[in-house]
């Protein structure tokens, strides 16, 4: 009887340790930088977007792309809900860095629009070989949308490659036990 009680206490202790370790690990992971495509995203427009890891040359420098938006001869938009359920505010900053490849020299210009909760916060038209870097405060933002629009309906525009599309969370609260 005592042996059975000891085994059950060990099992319960082991299970409790596992649960606490898992919850602690999730709490640490929850405060990590998140790539925008890791959030809940949907697409609109005839073009397409996708997570796309590839090395590309922009402005005679090599970058590793994490995401691409291909408007074709029209447009494409990706809209992402960035606020996890149950939170009033979670992410602090959205960092974006994007450009068009040097070897897409025949491509028409492409306009990149950034929306925070439906309000356009940035618009820039870029051509092959150009890049842009942006940072937005997303403290109270629920949705982020990125839209690329081809300037020429009779010719395809090159893809816009994103080297960074990172959501930076608020730092965790200080450990008060120290």
Secondary structure, DSSP 8 states (H G I E B T S, - for coil): -HHHHHHHHHHHHHHHHHHHHHHHHHHHHHTS-EEGGGSEEEEESSSEEEEEEEEEEETTEEEEEEEEEE-TTSEEEEEEE-S-TT-S--EEEEEEEEE--TT-TTS--EEEEEEETTEEEEEEEE-TT-EEEEEEE-TT--EEEEEEEES-TTS----EEEEEEEEEE------TT-
